[in-house]
């Protein structure tokens, strides 16, 4: 039993708390992608839904494996908490998140969150939201750029996997293939304003997924 790590060695209290908060907030919400690895058989009458928490765990894993520390991993688990409503249609306020996980994590989450609503509470246009997001990544901390890259790596990987499986994934997305290429390439370019040795491998991984997308849609 000496090879089995203790709970303390698996997750710090902050990361454990972030996992619990993200699981609670996103409970009952699902990804637009419906791809599932063919190794896992799905009954013919099963409506495939991918829980949002699966994406959050993937992003946090990418960040952790790239060498980033505890606050960045915690923020990765929570990176959609401000941006996305829960299943009851409620939005999490930044102060609520700051009170729950502290200023550092809340600031990172804010830096990777789109401003989805205008001053009147209406949804802003897709392109305007993305332009604002890109400017935030350019001026944010390198840690925020890492979360952004990890998020886009997994998002674009999911799109590519769906395309490989013959799924009409763009029917479920706000941006078509051209828009997705523009946005993911722009995220990669925005990250170039940051100088950290942990970022280049993440940029390269995103570049590979961009090339994969281009190959599939041309």
Steps between C-alpha positions, in 0.01 A plus 500: 500500500802730512452580128153645560522876558315655789218744421730786602743397225227496235339841549577799716208647697472785248479268199260266681280800578517618138395155376204496738391852403528437126313169527220668694474804272503305173285211628247401235668701220647344189746563218392571143730224377344152495813304408589204719798270462389190304668284765193574713194342342187712505154337482311591184224673698740700719505876452869582531573796725841605624492669844679835517707372794674258261634800305604683818692196623675468163605866501627476858695185410666673203597795719636275774700283260647813341655586837273770640430524871210472739315831437515450123365145522222618732412783259499251211230298676299821543581674171139487373328576831458875444435471128236225501163491670411202714208275409265730691593797278698678770836670459781487755618844608871569516474597866342164579788320332759720671344433839506126429852449361692820561618795294772327296284220361202731444720747309629225270146378432390856419790542257391195297126580505309661215276800560192334355241764587481868413395775743134421434543131574478391136736248343785672318587390144733199473785691333487786753515254789801327350685825426457607861621160620812522283587843636465364853741215422755740351505716813444229762758305697684205341301268726178617334652441157580144609139436602379650173733283293396188690133587455539552125713187459222289647221688323660466159603139567133427580390668176754300302398175668136575417591567136697175487189317621283661232312724743356829369662688788481844338121479507526524879765775513464876457800522267557302181830337400648827373403684818638221717831512313519878542424489871733217597784644292436839662521346848832344407624836368375686809697266724822608329501818708597284798848363562497182708682177421186297572299670226678395174406129530138602558508728196641217290222266611236756405672560167476127426125502564458809277682320219285194559185713468625657178570155355150378578302794365697576182 
